[in-house]
Amino acid sequence: MTDVGSESLADAGVAGAREQMTNVGNGPLADAGVLPVITIDRADHAGPLAGALLQGGIAHAEVALRTPAAAEAIERMRGEAAQMTVGAGTVLSVEQADRAVSSGAHFLVSPALDAAIVDWCEARSVPLIPGVATPTEVNAASQRGLRTLKLFPAEQLGGVALLQALRAPFPQVQFVPTGGISARNLPDYARQPNVVACGGSWIAGREAIAARRFADIVVAAREARAIVRQVRRERSEAR
């Protein structure tokens, strides 16, 4: 899709549906270059959290379906911060996918490549970022027309070196590496041409949200955006 969550797909044909499902990496996700991964324990924290991310310059987030509050948190972020593009993460089944979309999720993120979830998303024009860990999985996803993939767990798999190795055989694929990324190594990942955005919990950690340290989240979001902008500026100047 050209802009995550920006248009109705009721009348989309098959080609349009696949375009929506596979191009989730365009639009605000690519603009920001980072994807905050949110684990939230209280749904009433969702509104202030969304406000903090927006104040820090990030207009999207992935709410992990790891807590009982996750679905309601997605609803509240959608309702209280209309500018936010809200995704659901840790989607492991079709049932979870359906629940997340019913709660208002604009897109889904899975830690694995599950054919049933891919089929479900394609049939309903739901943007999906599936997880991959090997060249075999990258190829399988690419054969399904998926072009934006979550490399997970990135650091444990080889990090930047693996991304560099995957670039030549899979030039059509862009990655959202997640797992082990922080402000410290964000520049190394952001420099890679096949990285559209970096996912991670360091921007809005579970403890910071629970303690309502939203000012700290604003600072972390601004820092991440500044790092990505600087890296992209340097890359552009080097061309």
MIZADO-889551 format. One record per atom (N, C-alpha, C): z, y, x; residue in one letter. Coordinates in steps of 0.05 Angstrom, whole numbers, plus 5000, padded with zeros to 4 digits. Each point is the difference from the previous one (the first is absolute). Example, Ala and Ser with C-alpha at 12.3 -4.5 7.8 and 13.67 -1.06 7.14 Angstrom:
515648865264a 500050244982a 500050245018a 498650214993s 500150245016s 501450224985s 
***
This chain:
500049765016m 500050244984m 500050255017m 498950214990t 499750245016t 502650155002t 501650004979d 502650145000d 502049844984d 501949885013v 501849814987v 501250124975v 499649864978g 501250074974g 498850254988g 497650095007s 499150254991s 498149994976s 499149764992e 498249994978e 500449764982e 499150024975s 500349774982s 497749815005s 500749734997l 498049805006l 499249844976l 500650104976a 499649844976a 497149924997a 498250165008d 497149944996d 498649915026d 501649945021a 498749935025a 498749734998a 497749975013g 498749745002g 501249845023g 498749775005v 501049835022v 499950145027v 497850135005a 499850145026a 502050225002a 500450154978g 502050215001g 502849895003g 500649774988a 502649885003a 500649925028a 498049885013r 500449925028r 500350245018r 498550214994e 500350245016e 502850114998e 501150004976q 502750104996q 502049825015q 499649744999m 501949825012m 500050015030m 497650045012t 499849975029t 500350255016t 499650244987n 500050255015n 502650154998n 502249854997v 502650134997v 500750175025v 498749945022g 500650145025g 498950285002g 498350084981n 499050274999n 502050194986n 499350254999g 501750194985g 502650075014g 502250034984p 502450105012p 501349835021p 499649744998l 501149825021l 498850065027l 497450025001a 498750075025a 500750285010a 500250184981d 500750285008d 502750025013d 502049864990a 502750015011a 500349845025a 498749765001g 500249835023g 502549845002g 501850034981v 502449844999v 500649914972v 501249774997l 500749894974l 503049935000l 501750164988p 502849934999p 500549754983p 501549815011v 500749764986v 502950034990v 500350004974i 502650074988i 501449754989i 502549975008t 501849804988t 502250174987t 500249984973i 501750184986i 501949844982i 502550075000d 502149854985d 500850134974d 499450264997r 500750144975r 497550164990r 499249944976a 497650134989a 500450304998a 502450104996d 500450284997d 499750165026d 499649855022h 499450135026h 497050055003h 498449884982a 497150015003a 498850284999a 501050164980g 499050284997g 500650175025g 502550015009p 500650165024p 498549905024p 499749745002l 498549895023l 497150095000l 498749994976a 497350094998a 499850295008a 501950164991g 500150295007g 500250045029g 501649845014a 500450025029a 497449935015a 498749794991l 497549925013l 497850224996l 499850114976l 498150214995l 500650255017l 502650065002q 500750235016q 499349965029q 500149745009g 499349945027g 497149965005g 498350034979g 497149995003g 498849734995g 501549824988i 498949734994i 500049964970i 497749954989a 499749994971a 499649714989a 500949805015h 499749734991h 502249835013h 500549774988a 502149825010a 499549724989a 501049805014e 500049724992e 502849924994e 500649944975v 502749924991v 500049695001v 501649895018a 500149715003a 501549874977a 498849794989l 501249854978l 502249815011l 502050125013r 502149845012r 502750044987r 500250184981t 502550064987t 499650014970t 502149964984p 499750024971p 499250284991p 500550205016a 499350284992a 497150085005a 498549835014a 497350085009a 498250084978a 499749844979a 498150064978a 500750264986a 502650044994e 500750254988e 499750245019e 500449955025a 499650215020a 497050095000a 498249814998i 497250074998i 499550174976i 501149924977e 499650164975e 501150285004e 502350035012r 501350265003r 498450175019r 499049895022m 498550165019m 497450104986m 498849834984r 497650094986r 500750214980r 502249974986g 500750194979g 501150275010g 501549995023e 501350245010e 498550145022e 497949875011a 498450135021a 497149924996a 498750154982a 497349934993a 498050015023a 500750145021q 498250035023q 500149755018q 502049834996m 500349765017m 498149784992m 498949875019t 498549754997t 501949775008t 500849844980v 502149805005v 498949724999v 500449855021g 499249725001g 502449824999g 499549754994a 502049795000a 499549815023a 502049955016g 499749825023g 501649744996g 499649825020t 501249734999t 499249864974t 497450024993v 499049874976v 499249725008v 501449804989l 499649725009l 498849824978l 499650114976s 499049834978s 498550184980s 498449874984v 498650144978v 502050124981v 502249864995e 502050114982e 501250265010e 500650015026q 501050255012q 497950224999q 497549925005a 497850204998a 499950124973a 500149844979d 499850094973d 502450184993d 502449935009r 502450164995r 499850275014r 499049995024a 499850255015a 498150204988a 497649904992v 498050174987v 501050104973v 501449834985s 501250094975s 502150225004s 501250005024s 502050215006s 498750255010s 497449995004g 498650255008g 498950005028g 500249785015a 499050005028a 497050065001a 499350185017h 497250075004h 498549795016h 501449875019f 498849805017f 502149805008f 499149775010l 501849785008l 499749945030l 502149915012v 500049925028v 501449735001v 498849805013s 501149745003s 500349935030s 502149865007p 500349925028p 498149775008p 498649894981a 498249775006a 497450034984a 498149835007l 497449994986l 500149784979l 500450074975d 500249804979d 497650024981d 498549784998a 497550014984a 500550074971a 502249904989a 500550054972a 500650304995a 501450135018i 500650284998i 497450165004i 498349925018v 497550145005v 498349984974v 499849764989d 498449964975d 501150184977d 502650014997w 501350154979w 499450305004w 500250095024c 499550295005c 497150074996c 498249835009e 497250064996e 499350004971e 501149824984a 499349994971a 501050254986a 502150135011r 501250234986r 499650265015r 498449995021s 499450245016s 502550135011s 501949835009v 502450105012v 499750005031v 500350235013p 499850015029p 502149835014p 499149855020l 501749815014l 499750025030l 502349995014i 500149985029i 501449745006i 498549785005p 501349755006p 500849985030p 501949835005g 501049975027g 498449785015g 499550055026v 498749805017v 501549995027v 499749775013a 501349965026a 498249885021a 497749904992t 498249865018t 497150084995t 498249965020p 497250064995p 498849834977p 501049764996t 499149844977t 500650144974t 502450114998e 500750134975e 498550274997e 499650145022v 498450244998v 497249944990v 498849795010n 497349924992n 500049924970n 502049854992a 500149914972a 500250244981a 501750205008a 500250244984a 497450154999a 498850035023s 497550145002s 497849874983s 500049745000q 498049854983q 500450064970q 502450074993r 500650074972r 499450304994r 499050145021g 499450284996g 502250195005g 502349895010l 502350175006l 499750135027l 500350265001r 499550155025r 502550145011r 502150014985t 502550125009t 502149784999t 501149935024l 501849775001l 502650085014l 502149874991k 502750055013k 500349805022k 500250095025l 500649835022l 503049975002l 501049754994f 502949964998f 500849735010f 502249995015p 501650225011p 498850105026p 499250255001a 498250105021a 501149965028a 502350105006e 501149995027e 500349715009e 501149834983q 500449725007q 497449855005q 497950094988l 497449875003l 498550085025l 500850225012g 498650105024g 499450294999g 500550134977g 499850294997g 497350115007g 500050215016v 497650155008v 498049825013v 500949815017a 498149835013a 498449834981a 501349904979l 498749844979l 498050174985l 500850244993l 498150184986l 497550065016l 500450045026q 497750045017q 498249765002q 501249765000a 498449765001a 498549954974a 501150084978l 498749964974l 497850204994l 499950215014r 498150224994r 497149915003r 499349865022a 497249935005a 499049804979a 501449784995p 498849814980p 500250094972p 501850194994f 500350094972f 499850304998f 497750125007p 499750295000p 500250134972p 499749844979q 500050104973q 502850014988q 502049905015v 502749984989v 501850225012v 501650124982q 502150195009q 502749884993q 501950065017f 502649874998f 502350204994f 502049894986v 502550144996v 502249835014v 500350035027p 502049845014p 502850074990p 501649794996t 502750044989t 501849795013t 502450085008g 501949825012g 500550085029g 502350125004g 500850085028g 498950275008g 499050154981i 498950275007i 502150214994i 500250195017s 501950234997s 498750255012s 501450225000a 499050245012a 499449975029a 501449815013r 499649965029r 497349895007r 499149794985n 497449885006n 497850084981n 500650174981l 497950094981l 497650125014l 500350165021p 497650115013p 498149785010p 501149785011d 498349795011d 498349874978d 501249964977y 498549884978y 498150204987y 500850254997a 498350204987a 497550065017a 500149945026r 497650055017r 497849794995r 500649784988q 498049794997q 498050074978q 497449985006p 498050084981p 499949834975p 501149765001n 499949834976n 502750004985n 501750205006v 502450044985v 499750234981v 500349954974v 499750224980v 502750134995v 502249845002a 502750104996a 501949805011a 502450095007c 502149825009c 502349984980c 500749764993g 502149964981g 502749955013g 502250084986g 502649955012g 502250124984g 502449925006s 502450094985s 501550225015s 499150075023w 501650205016w 500050274987w 498050074985i 499950274987i 502150034979i 500349794983a 502050014979a 501449734999a 501949975017g 501449745002g 501849954977g 500649754995r 501749924978r 502750135000r 501250015024e 502750135002e 499950304995e 497950135010a 499750294996a 499750064970a 498449844986i 499750044971i 502649964986i 501449785006a 502549934986a 502150225004a 499950135024a 502050215006a 499050274992a 497750014987r 498850254990r 499550205023r 499249905023r 499450185022r 497150084999r 499350144978f 497350074995f 499050225019f 501750165010a 499250205020a 499049865025a 501449785008d 499149855023d 497249884996d 499549914975i 497449894994i 497850215001i 500650244992v 498150225002v 499250045030v 502150005017v 499550045029v 498349775011v 500749754993a 498649775010a 497150004991a 499550084975a 497350014989a 498350215015a 501250235004r 498650215014r 499449925029r 501949875013e 499549905027e 497749815001e 499949814981a 497949805000a 497350134996a 499950184981r 497450144995r 499250165024r 501850135014a 499450155024a 498949825022a 501249775003i 499049815020i 497249924995i 499449934975v 497349914993v 498050225003v 500750244992r 498250235003r 499450055030r 502049985017q 499650055028q 498249795013q 500549754993v 498449795011v 497150024991v 499650074975r 497250034990r 498650245012r 501650215005r 498850235013r 499149935029r 501749865014e 499349925027e 497649815001e 499949824980r 497749824999r 497450144994r 500250204983s 497650164993s 499150165023s 501850115015e 499350175024e 498849835022e 500849745001a 499049835021a 497249904996a 499050044975r 497349904994r 497850175014r 
***
